[in-house]
Amino acid sequence: MTAALLGFLGVFAMAFLRVPLAVSMATAGFVGMGVLRGWQPALASTSQVIFETGFAYVLSVIPLFVLMGNFVARAGMARELFNAANAFVGHRPGGLAMASIIASGGFGSICGSSIATAATMTRVAFPEMKAHGYKETLATGAIASGGTLGILIPPSTILVIYGIITETDIGKLFIAGILPGIVAIACLCLAVVFVTWRDPQAGPPAERFTWRQRLAAIRGIWGVALLFALVIGGIYGGVFTATEGAGMGAAGAFFFALARRTLTPRLLLEVLIESSRTTAMLFTILIAAMIFTNFINFTSMPADLRDFVLQFSPEPIMVVVVMMVIYLALGMVMEELAIVLLTIPVFFPVVTGLGFDPIWFGILIVTIVEIGMISPPVGLNLFVINSLLPKVKLTTIYRGVWPFVTADVVRLGILIGFPMISLWLPGFMNR
């Protein structure tokens, strides 16, 4: 237990000194294993982790989904999604903000990145809301919170990383994110309703569309629907694995971008370079996390922590609630991916030891990460929006996002109280 705590302190100390997270975790894991088992076994263990993780077939899902997201971002599908959602809800108070949230959910179903979703919807939705007199607090808050849907509604890079670390079926994790994603959209839209109820001037209604215009707008999103059905429908139906689905999705997104003539040779090169950089970053962090995880699992920390927590909370569900409170607190001061990679080795054995489903816990983890992405002061989506909208003050974005943070906390409570929301669809895959 002492060795594990010293390992965590070492990671935090190096992170405080601005040492990259991957270097911090790999160093702490390697040194910890060396002290506990000897330097020769530590070298052997580390080299084995690097080799097995780097050449794992299942990991090919990461670059393929990253590539898919970059292609669809270039294909202009986000604007079509926003126009379709706007056609149905734009005439309501706060309707354009709701449309941005719904469109973010649709875009997230073919993207898998929170940052990319938030950045894309900022370019698409913010000018429309600004032109209709929306207050910047509501506009930026809706876009920031909607952007988080990119890592819950499948495909999701966070779910892939969670599945690899915990050896949980990635296909089932993807399917498990669909219904919680719908719940998330509903909760965020209700937050818009609350804001406009308190302040009708925050989101004045836009023009109403006719049914003919609405049907035309729906026809415009056939590409998104087809791509989602191809990837997720294929995985759910057992036609192909998550890795194969990622390949199909990347190929489909490439042909869509090509058919729309949005992919020049120069842009294709940019997409490939950006995807390679993102993949290299994720692989490096993941390999470092696996090295650190091996060290933590060799200590007695997971078992000791489980025994310690159960002393104070005989109800297993309360153990999960306490964990979520810890995650919420960490999300306000730490980067989200770092939180997941550092805490999963400790909390996951406790959760599974108490008999909880790892798929359900994975959805809770992603929900927590979503909240962290928009929680001041270090919410990453907030800085992405601020970088794209330099005239909008960061304090304005902070004020605007709090109703959506509250809605996400309510949603987290719903998912904890009703696990079947996450487990119903994956249950059919066992039959």
NORNOR-V678847 format. One record per residue. N is the residue number from 0. SS is DSSP state (h for helix, s for strand, l for the rest). PSI is psi in whole degrees, -180 to 180 (none if undefined). Layout:
[[N:SS:PSI] [N:SS:PSI]]
//
This chain:
[[0:l:-43] [1:h:-42] [2:h:-41] [3:h:-43] [4:h:-40] [5:h:-35] [6:h:-45] [7:h:-42] [8:h:-38] [9:h:-42] [10:h:-47] [11:h:-39] [12:h:-45] [13:h:-38] [14:h:-39] [15:h:-32] [16:l:10] [17:l:27] [18:l:134] [19:l:146] [20:h:-44] [21:h:-44] [22:h:-40] [23:h:-49] [24:h:-43] [25:h:-42] [26:h:-48] [27:h:-42] [28:h:-44] [29:h:-47] [30:h:-41] [31:h:-45] [32:h:-37] [33:h:-42] [34:h:-40] [35:h:-41] [36:h:-15] [37:l:155] [38:h:-32] [39:h:-49] [40:h:-34] [41:h:-41] [42:h:-43] [43:h:-44] [44:h:-43] [45:h:-45] [46:h:-35] [47:h:-42] [48:h:-45] [49:h:-45] [50:h:-50] [51:h:-38] [52:h:-44] [53:h:-30] [54:l:12] [55:l:128] [56:h:-39] [57:h:-25] [58:h:-15] [59:h:-12] [60:h:-29] [61:h:-57] [62:h:-32] [63:h:-42] [64:h:-33] [65:h:-44] [66:h:-42] [67:h:-46] [68:h:-40] [69:h:-36] [70:h:-46] [71:h:-30] [72:h:-31] [73:h:-17] [74:l:-4] [75:l:20] [76:h:-25] [77:h:-41] [78:h:-39] [79:h:-39] [80:h:-43] [81:h:-42] [82:h:-40] [83:h:-45] [84:h:-40] [85:h:-34] [86:h:-28] [87:h:-32] [88:h:-5] [89:l:-26] [90:l:-6] [91:l:159] [92:l:127] [93:l:14] [94:h:-38] [95:h:-35] [96:h:-42] [97:h:-40] [98:h:-38] [99:h:-36] [100:h:-47] [101:h:-43] [102:h:-36] [103:h:-40] [104:h:-43] [105:h:-41] [106:h:-37] [107:h:-25] [108:l:-10] [109:l:10] [110:l:-65] [111:l:5] [112:l:128] [113:h:-43] [114:h:-45] [115:h:-39] [116:h:-46] [117:h:-43] [118:h:-43] [119:h:-45] [120:h:-25] [121:h:-44] [122:h:-33] [123:h:-49] [124:h:-35] [125:h:-45] [126:h:-36] [127:h:-45] [128:h:-39] [129:h:-40] [130:h:-27] [131:l:10] [132:l:19] [133:l:145] [134:l:145] [135:h:-29] [136:h:-49] [137:h:-43] [138:h:-50] [139:h:-35] [140:h:-42] [141:h:-42] [142:h:-44] [143:h:-46] [144:h:-39] [145:h:-34] [146:h:-30] [147:h:-19] [148:h:-19] [149:h:-20] [150:h:5] [151:l:-54] [152:l:125] [153:l:149] [154:l:155] [155:l:125] [156:h:-35] [157:h:-42] [158:h:-36] [159:h:-47] [160:h:-43] [161:h:-44] [162:h:-38] [163:h:-45] [164:h:-41] [165:h:-3] [166:l:42] [167:l:144] [168:l:117] [169:h:-38] [170:h:-43] [171:h:-36] [172:h:-42] [173:h:-50] [174:h:-35] [175:h:-23] [176:h:-9] [177:h:-57] [178:h:-44] [179:h:-31] [180:h:-40] [181:h:-41] [182:h:-39] [183:h:-45] [184:h:-44] [185:h:-44] [186:h:-41] [187:h:-37] [188:h:-37] [189:h:-32] [190:h:-38] [191:h:-43] [192:h:-43] [193:h:-44] [194:h:-45] [195:h:-24] [196:h:-40] [197:h:-37] [198:l:90] [199:h:-25] [200:h:-11] [201:h:-31] [202:l:77] [203:l:150] [204:l:149] [205:l:-175] [206:l:152] [207:l:139] [208:l:150] [209:l:165] [210:h:-32] [211:h:-42] [212:h:-37] [213:h:-44] [214:h:-37] [215:h:-39] [216:h:-38] [217:h:-41] [218:h:-23] [219:l:-13] [220:l:19] [221:h:-32] [222:h:-43] [223:h:-47] [224:h:-42] [225:h:-42] [226:h:-42] [227:h:-45] [228:h:-38] [229:h:-47] [230:h:-61] [231:h:-40] [232:h:-40] [233:h:-40] [234:h:-46] [235:h:-38] [236:l:-3] [237:l:15] [238:l:-39] [239:l:166] [240:l:175] [241:h:-38] [242:h:-45] [243:h:-38] [244:h:-37] [245:h:-40] [246:h:-42] [247:h:-41] [248:h:-43] [249:h:-42] [250:h:-44] [251:h:-43] [252:h:-37] [253:h:-46] [254:h:-34] [255:h:-48] [256:h:-36] [257:h:-43] [258:h:-30] [259:l:1] [260:l:35] [261:l:1] [262:l:92] [263:l:165] [264:h:-38] [265:h:-43] [266:h:-38] [267:h:-42] [268:h:-41] [269:h:-42] [270:h:-44] [271:h:-41] [272:h:-45] [273:h:-42] [274:h:-39] [275:h:-43] [276:h:-47] [277:h:-44] [278:h:-44] [279:h:-41] [280:h:-47] [281:h:-41] [282:h:-43] [283:h:-45] [284:h:-41] [285:h:-44] [286:h:-43] [287:h:-40] [288:h:-38] [289:h:-36] [290:h:-45] [291:h:-37] [292:h:-42] [293:h:-41] [294:h:-47] [295:h:-42] [296:h:-25] [297:h:-23] [298:l:179] [299:l:10] [300:h:-48] [301:h:-46] [302:h:-42] [303:h:-40] [304:h:-41] [305:h:-46] [306:h:-38] [307:h:-46] [308:h:-40] [309:h:-22] [310:h:-36] [311:h:-14] [312:l:94] [313:l:-18] [314:l:116] [315:h:-38] [316:h:-30] [317:h:-27] [318:h:-43] [319:h:-41] [320:h:-44] [321:h:-41] [322:h:-43] [323:h:-37] [324:h:-42] [325:h:-44] [326:h:-42] [327:h:-42] [328:h:-43] [329:h:-35] [330:h:-19] [331:l:-12] [332:l:-7] [333:l:158] [334:l:141] [335:h:-45] [336:h:-37] [337:h:-41] [338:h:-48] [339:h:-48] [340:h:-32] [341:h:-31] [342:h:-26] [343:h:-43] [344:h:-24] [345:h:-48] [346:h:-33] [347:h:-46] [348:h:-32] [349:h:-46] [350:h:-49] [351:h:-32] [352:h:-28] [353:l:-1] [354:l:12] [355:l:152] [356:l:129] [357:h:-27] [358:h:-45] [359:h:-43] [360:h:-35] [361:h:-41] [362:h:-38] [363:h:-40] [364:h:-45] [365:h:-39] [366:h:-41] [367:h:-42] [368:h:-40] [369:h:-45] [370:h:-41] [371:h:-30] [372:h:-20] [373:h:9] [374:l:121] [375:l:151] [376:l:-3] [377:l:17] [378:l:121] [379:h:-39] [380:h:-32] [381:h:-39] [382:h:-33] [383:h:-47] [384:h:-42] [385:h:-36] [386:h:-31] [387:h:-23] [388:l:71] [389:l:-22] [390:l:-15] [391:l:123] [392:l:147] [393:h:-33] [394:h:-33] [395:h:-43] [396:h:-40] [397:h:-47] [398:h:-38] [399:h:-23] [400:h:-15] [401:h:-42] [402:h:-32] [403:h:-33] [404:h:-43] [405:h:-43] [406:h:-38] [407:h:-36] [408:h:-41] [409:h:-44] [410:h:-40] [411:h:-42] [412:h:-39] [413:h:-44] [414:h:-32] [415:h:-43] [416:h:-27] [417:l:79] [418:l:-24] [419:h:-20] [420:h:-38] [421:h:-27] [422:h:-10] [423:h:-54] [424:h:-45] [425:h:-28] [426:h:-30] [427:h:-21] [428:l:-12] [429:l:-9] [430:l:none]]
//
